[in-house]
Amino acid sequence: MSCRHILLSLALCVALTAPITAQARECKNMAFSVNDFGKDGPTRDALALLDVHIKKKMDERGVTKYTTGKKTVSCKLYLDLIVFDEYTCTAYANVCWGLGPVTRQSEAAPSPVKLQ
């Protein structure tokens, strides 16, 4: 074997055994709840504050590029006071960051509850 073949073989071995540092894509369902009188206010606030919550969590992780999936809101009656009602509304969204295709979700988002 010539010196060139030996060097190419060594370079190939190093390339194949070098650790792969590709970052995997990670997804997580995030939620934010708001408790307030009426239903429209807590629904709107839960959606707005979910965005703030997601931004804060991504900043804590040092993530600058992420995608937010479809947002859903479910509301449950907390207090029924005849004159006015108090609701707890929770906004959910799937957030993904990193490289590569989405392979799995860390947890399933709960389905919205319909009020009767």
Secondary structure as UniProt FT lines:
FT   HELIX           3..17
FT   STRAND          26..38
FT   HELIX           40..61
FT   STRAND          66..68
FT   STRAND          72..81
FT   TURN            82..83
FT   STRAND          84..97
//
